[in-house]
Structures are given as structure tokens and as C-alpha cells.
């Protein structure tokens, strides 16, 4: 357990008192009945986006200000019981829970503590012993249905559609791609069904072997067509637009008809990468400004973005990968959300989490694999864009869409030198105001306003006027309404003392 004392504790308590209950924050008094509800909240946070549970702090609807500070000392035995049950009653146990004891002055004037339970978003799906599986809503918890648990398991990558058997004849997988793969693996002879079974790409169903979806994706000449009967698409669609946006109307602003790229995954990745690079090399277009557009993206970054989209997409979803080329950016949209505990905020540092391990593992065994499966691809994208003096890749989850997706945006615009300072400042301090930018960049208010407006137009910042126009702040585009709270808590932990 960590202890936090002094001015930082005072500032954090003030922040907690001002924080309403949200999808990522909840407060509770400590009582004997608290334990079950607290376990539900911890379970719900881990199954959703993570969050912070403040114990010893009354519900904001029942008291205000200092009157909310009852402290964890109100029932220390209940706190001990909760800590024990997080180890014995959460199935599986939630890894990475952090307990922070924050010193404060209680409502009756005595010295006490608020206990913060910081819950990470988990790569697994958690239940409570004899009490179901819970998810987090805007400011409360709800027990999940069996269908919702299955859906979450797919989204987290706990289970994957790639391992499901499909009724596709094996002779449709006995292609040049299969023979190329088999030769590299040393499979000189033998029945294809038996070979696939031995490497986990076929299953026995009712006494007969059937290939799994990953085998169809890897080896079939037209996997999208074969999987259409299973309500799955598996192709890539490339759209090249004139200008910087999609213009609605009877005649779309496409430079040419959309290109559909099919084929087994190894060829699909190489064909899509080659097509996009050819478009960028030959497709210098006259932009709205009258200047010719020159695309400056590093080749490795484009190939990695396409490879990741193909390898890590959710193959349950009946939607193709979409690549959209504009004058000022490239967008790669892949069906399905991030697997595991990866988020847009931590994707650069989180490393690799394979939603489709069968695809990833077997793809690397081809003679010229598009992936090395070392978990360094996204970090390379950030480093290459930085070396090219471009903005870093921007990752976004479309959670509210009919079919959720991950969007990767590569901006074809030079990163101003001040951006690195601004980005680092926001990572450490949270939202940015005009006055903050003036100090960071050494510019006046008008210049700062123009810079902020430009960054909003580029999509690298979001404008927040919720506190009134005089208090406008700017945030990084991550789907986390409690960025400031999380930032404050991380800072508190870094300066706390282990106990």
C-alpha cells in the first residue's frame, strides 16, 4: 500500500471532492455492507475502462465538501475484508490493483485517510464468486448477461473467431500459398487436413476434420468469398479522395473507383501496401489551396499500419478493412476494438497483444513474413514518424458505431517543434489552456489561439468548452473522460512511499 501525505495529498483530496461519479470514478463510505458493492465496482472497472474507487468518501448526492470525508477509519475491518476478497472472490484475480492511502482532515476535525483503489482495465474478463460478472455504466454498475460476457470475451481477445471451425473443403486451401508455406516449414508430403490439424489450424468436429477460420484466411485464394456464408468479410477496400474530406453528394470526390484487395493474408498485406504506396508516389493531386500535394509518410509506417489492421482485426465482424487516402492524411480503419488492455492512450508503450495468435504465429513462418511478431511495430511507427518530423500516429476507437473499429490516422503535415513540448506537458499535467501554451511556446494569446485552432482542425487536440468559453481547455483525443483524475493519481503514486 502507498501513503500520500502533505500538500500533494491535500490537492488530491480537493480534486476528489470536486470529481463527480463517472464511468471511471466512484466514491463510498466504509461500512460492513460496503464490501460487496465495492467488489462489484472493482469487477466492473476491470471489465470496462478501469477506474478509481475512493473509500471513506460519502456519495456526492448525500453530502458536500468536507462533510463527505468520513475516512477509511470508519470501519477498518471492512477494508481488510475487501482486500482479502479481491484475492479470493474475483475470478480470475485482477492483476495490478493499487491501494493508495491519502491523508486528510475528516469531517469531525480528526486526522484520517481516504483509501483509493486504482483498478486497471484488464485484458481478461472477471466475475465475482457467486455474484456474477459486472460492467460499468456512466456512474453505476450493471450485471452482464451471458451474451454480453461472450461479446466482451471476443472484444478483449480472450476468445477469437480465428479459432472457430468453418465448413470449407480442404482442397480449397491447397493453394500455391499453402504449398509455399508448407515448403518453408518442411512439410514435404502428407495430407493437408492432417498437416493443418497438427499445427492447430484444423479441428475435429463430429469425427471429421474442419479447417479453422485462420487457415482459410492464411491460405485460401478468396477467403472473403468463402467466409461470406459465415457473415464475415475479409478484404481491404482502398478509397482515394480529392482534398481533405469526404464530400457528400451524388458524385463523390473520389479520384478513381474504390479498389478491393482480396487474397490470402500474406498476399493481401503485400498487395495493399504496394497499391497504397503506388497511389502516394503517382497520385500527386492539386489540393484546394492550389499547391501540389507531396506525401511524406515513411514506407515502413504505412506497411505496419496495414499489417496490424489485417492481423489484429476482429474477424467476427461483417466489414472490410478500409484505407482512405486524403491530401493531408491516410486513415486505416480496422473492424473491432483494441484487444486486451491496450488503449489509444497507451498503444505506443503497451507492446503487443495478439487478438488472432494463430494468424500471427503462422504468418511469421512464411519465407518473407510481413510481421516478425516482436511487439515493436507500433513503437517503430512512432519513431519513424518522429524521424520524418511528422506528427505521431493517432489511434482512435469508434466504440459507439454499429460495428466498432480502430482508426489509425497518419498526418501528412510537418510537426511544429513546439508540439513535442506541448504533448509532453499534457501527458504530465492534463488539459491545456491558451495561457499554458503561451508560457510553453513563448507566444502571445493571438498566436496561441491560432496554433490551438490549427491543432483542433488536424484532429490532434479536442476543444472543451464545458466550463464556459472563458475557461476553454484542450485535450488529447483519447476516450477517457477522467484523464485529469488519472493523471493526478499517477503523479501521486510516483511521489508516494511504499508501505
N, C-alpha and C positions, 0 to 999 in steps of 0.2 A: 504494500500500500504506500502511496505517496502522500506527503504532507505539504500543504501550501500555506504559508503564513505571510504576514507583513502587508505592505502596500499592494502587492500583486493579488493577494487573497481578497483584500478589500475591493479592488477594482473588479475582480471576477465575480464576487458576490453581487455587486451592484449591477453587473451585466446580467446575471442570472435572474435577479428580481425584475429586470426590465424585459426579460425574454418571455413571450407568450408560449404556451404549449403548441407544438408543431409536429410535423411528421418525424422530426429528429430530436425533439426535446420534450421531456415530461418531468413534472415535479410531484413528490409525495411526502406526506408526513410519515414518520416511522411508527408503526403500530403492529400489533400481532397479526392483524388482517392484511397488512401491507405485503407480506412475503409472496403470497400467491399472485397478486396483481403485479408486483414488481417483476416476478419471473415471466409473466405474460409479456410485459413491456420489453424485457431483455430479449426474449424469444422473437418478438415482433420486430424490434430494431434489427436483429441479426438477419432476419429473413427479408428485410426491406433495404433500407439505405444506411443502416447504422444509426446511432444517435447517442444521446446523453440522458441518463436518469439521475435527477437530483433528489436525494433523500434527506429528509429533515426540513423540507421546504414546502409549505402549505400550497394547495391548489390556488392559482391566482383568482379564481372565481369565489373563493371563500375568505380571503383576506388580502391586504395590500401592504406593500412596502415592508418595513421592519417587522410588522406583525406576522409575516409569513415565516419568520425564522424560528422554528421550534428546535431544530438541531437533531442530529442522529442520536444524541444522548437521551432523547425521549424514550427510546426502547433499544438499548444496545444489544439485548438478547435477540431481538428480531433481525438486526443487522447481521449478527453472527449466523443465524439460521439461513438467511438469504445467501450469504457467502458459501455456506456448505451446500445448499441446494443448487447453486449454479454449477457445482461439480458433479452432483449426483442425479439431478432431476431434468437437466437439459440433455436431450438425446439427438445427435451427439453433443458433447460438451462444446460450448462456444469458446474458441481459441482467441486469445488476445484481449480479453476483458481487462480494463484498467480501473483501479479504485483510487480515487483522489480525495483526501480529507482536507477540506478548505476551512481554515479558521475564520470565525466571525463572532460578532456580538449578537446574542439571541434576543428575542422579543422581550424577555424579562430582565435584560441587562447582564446576564451571566455570559461567560465565555463558552463557546461551543464550536461545533463544526457542522457544515453541510457535506454530505458524502456524495461524490459524483461517481457514477458507474458509466464508464465510457465504453460503448458497445460498437465494435467494428461491423461493417457489412460482411457477412460470411460468404465463403464460396460454397457452403453446404446448405442444406435445408434442415431446420431444427424444430423439434417438438418438445413438449413438456410431458414428463411421465404422468400418465393418467389424466392429462389436461389438454390434449390436442396440439395443433400447430397454428401459430398466430402470425398475422401480418399487421403492419402499421398503416393507419389511415392518416388524415390530416392532423388530428390531435387525440386519437384514441386507438385502441387495438380491436381486432376482429379475428375470430377463429376462422380458419380456412377450410374450404370444402375439399373433398378428395380430388376433384378435378383441378382445383387451384393449386393443390400441392404438386400434382403431376406437372402442371404448367410451369410452376416455379422450378421444379427439378430440371426441366428441359432448359429453361432460361439460364439457370446457374451452370449448366453443363454437367450436373450430377448424372443425368442420363442424356443420351444423344440419339437423334434419329439415324445417324450414320450406322449404328449397330443393329438396326431393325432388319429382319429378313424381308425380301421382296420377291415376288413371283416373276422372276426374269430368267429365261433359259440361259444356261451356262455358255451355250455356243455363241450367244450374242456378246459375250465377254472375251471370247477367244480371238482377240484382235491383234493388229500389229503392236498396239500399245502394250497389251498383255505380254506378247512374246518378247518385246524389248525389255520389259520389267523382269520377266522370268529368266531371261538370259543373264541379266546382271546379277540376279540372285542365285544363279547356278542351278535353276530348275531345268535340267536338260530334257527330261521326259516326265511323263505322268499325266494323269487326268487333271484337267483344270479345276474341276469341282473339289477334288481331294486336296490339291495344292492350296486352293483358297481356304479350305477348311483348316488346314494345318497352320495357316498364318492369321487365323481369326477373321477372315473375310467371307466365311460361309458358316451357316448354322444348320443343325439337323432339326427339321420340323416334321413330325409325324413319320419318322423313319426315313425321310428323304432330305437331301441337302438342298438348301436355297442360298443364293448369294445375299449378303447384306448390302444395304444401300451404298456403303463406302466402296464396295467392289464395283458396282455399276458406275459410280462417279469417277472412279480411277481408270477404268478400262473400256467401258462401252463407247462406241463411236458417237452415239447420240444419247447421252444419259438423260437429258431433259425430256426427250420423247418417250423413253422407256419408263420414266418416273411420273409422267403426267397422270397416269391412272391412279397413282398414289397421292394425288393432289400436291405434287411438288414440282417446282421449276428448278432448273439447274444451269441456266445460260447467263450470259452477260450481254447487256444492252448498252451501246455507246451512243450518246447524243452530243452533237457538236453544234453549239449555238452561236449566233452572231450577236456580239455585245456582251453585257454583264448580267443579263437576267432573262428569264423565260417570259416572253411577251404573249399574253393570251390573245386569242383571236382565231378567225377562220384559217389564216395562214400562219403557222408557227414560224418563229425566227430561227429555223434550223438551216445550217449551211448545206446540209445534204440529208438524205433519208437516214434514219437511225440504223445502226449496224448491229446485228445479232451475232454473237460469237458463241458457238457451241463446241462440243467435243469433250473427250476425257479431260479431267482436271489438268494434267501436265501440259497438254496442248492448249487448253483453254487459256491458261495463265500466259503462256508464251505468245499466243496469237493476240490476246487482248493487249498485252504490253506493247507488242510490235505495232499494232494498229494505232494505239493512242500516241506512241512516240512518232509514228509517221504523220499523224494529224498535226502534232505540235511542230514538227520540222517543216512540213509543207503548207501548213494552214495559217500562214501569216495573214491576218484579216485587217480590214480597215475598221477601226473602232469608232465609236460615236464621236470621240474627240478629234478625229481626223488623223491621228497618228497610227502608224502600223504597230501591231502587237507583236512583241517578241517574247516567247515563252522561255523561262529561265529555270524551270524545275530540274533538279538533279535526276538523271535517269534511274538511279538506284531507288530513289524515293517513290517514283511512280510504280516501278515494278513491285516494290514491297507493299504499297497500298493495295494493289490489285491482288497480290498473292495472299495477303491477310484476309481480304474480303472473301476470297474463294475458300480458303482453308477453314476460316472460323465462322462462316455464316451458319445460320440455323436452317438446316435442310428439311425441317418440317414445313416451312412457310412457302406458300404458293406464290412466290415472287422472284423475279430475276434480280441479279446484281445490276445496279445502274451506275454508269460512269457518265458524268456530264462535264463537258469542256466549255468554258466561257473564256472571254478575252482576259479576265483578271483572276481566274481560279479554275481548279479542277475539283469536282466533287465525286467521291466514290461512296456509294450507299449500299450497304450490305444488310440483308434481312436478318433480324434477330438482334438482341441486345448484347452488351459485353457479358461474357461468361465469368463465373467465379466472383471475386471481389474487385474486379477491375472496374474503374470508373473513368469518365473523361478527365477528371482531376488528377488521377494517379497513373494513367496509362503509360506515361513516359518512364516511370520508375518501378511499376508493378511487375515487369517481366512478363513471361509467357504463361498463358493458361489455355490449353487446347480444348476447345469445345468438341472437336472431332479428332480424338487422338489416333483412331485408325487411319484416317486420311493423312494426318500429319506424319505419322510414323512410317507409312508405306510410301508416301510421296518422296521422302528423303532418300529412299533406296533406289530411285531411278538413277541412271548413269549421270544425268545432268539435272539434279533436283532444283526446283525453284526456291526451296526452303532448306535451311540447314537445321532448323528446329532447335536453335540455341537460345531463344528468348531475347535476342539482341536486335531484332528487326526494327521495332518501334524506336528504340534508342538511337539506332542508326539514322532513322528518318529525321529525328530532331537534330542530330549532329550535322547531317548533310545540308538541311535547310539553313541551319545557322552558318555553316561554312560558306553557303551561297549568298549570305547576307539577306535571306528571305525570312518572313515570319515563320514561326514553327508550325507544324501541322496542327489543325484544330479538330478535335474529336467531339462529337455530339451524339447523344442518344435521343431518338424520337420515340418516347415511351407511350405517348397518347395516340399514336397512329393506329389504324385498324390492324396493320401488320408492323410491329415495331422494328426499328432498324438502327444501325450505327452509321453515322455520316462522318467521313473524313474530308476535310477541306484543305487544299493546298493553295495558298495565295501566291499569285504571280506578281507580287509587289515587294519592293525593297523594304526591309525592316529599318526604320529610323534608328540611329544609335541610342536614343533615349528610351526606346521600347524595353530594352533589357533591364534598365533601371526601374522602369515603371512596373514591369512584370514581377521583378523580384520584390519590390516594395509591397505590391498587392498580395503576394504569397505570404509575406510576413505580417501584414497589417490589416488585410481585408479591403473593403471598398475604398475607391479613390475619389476624392473631391477635386474640383478645379483648383482650389488653394493648395492641395497636396502636390498636384502636377506643377504648379508654379514654382514651388520650392525644389522639387526634384530636378526639373529641367532648366530652372533659372529663366523662365519666360514670364511675360505679363498675362493678365487674365484673358485678354482677347486671343492671344496666341494659343494659350492653353485650351480655350473653348474650341478653336478651330481644330486642334490636334485631337481632342476628345470626340468631336463630331465625325472626323475622318475615321477614327478607330471604330466608332459605332457603325458607320456605313460599311466598313470592311468586315464587321462581324466579330472583331476580336474583343470588343467590350459591349456590355449591355448597360443602358441608361436606366436608373432607378429614381423616379420622382415620387415614390410613395410617401415620403416625409414632407412633400411640398417642393416647389421649384427652387426655393431659396436654399434647400438642403439636398439638392441633387447629388447623387453619387454614382459611380460606375463600377461595375463588377465584371469579372471574367465569366464567360458563358458556360458555367457548369450547373447541372440541375440540382443544386443544393441550396435550399432557402436558409440554411443555418451556417453559411460559410464563416460569418464573423465569430459565432459561438465556437465552432470547431477550431478556428484559428487561435482564439483566446485560450481554449483548453490545451491545445498543443503547446503553446508558449508556456502555459502554467506548468505543464508536466516537465518541460525541458528545464525549468528553473526550480522544480521541486526536489525534495530529498527522499530517497528510497528508505522505506521502513520495513 
